[in-house]
């Protein structure tokens, strides 16, 4: 989710660009048996940018 008041892309943002505190979630991810992380955006203006930004952020979190 994008910051409050964002109207572009229907209020969505790339992983790491929005309001979710991913750094706080990382320890919880590591406690699960999950092997994959899926990012989603319902209406990206540029899906390549969304994918690139999301992947970069997930890699930076060492996930």
C-alpha angles and dihedrals in degrees: 000000000000122000116284112280095030108136101173118098090012092289096303127127139188117271106281095019096080138063101283114109098225094175090064091050097052095083089051092051089053091055092060132078090234114134099185139050117206123200121201137192121176098204116012116179087209113020092189092056090047092051094045094048092046094049092047091052095047090049091049088056088053093239 
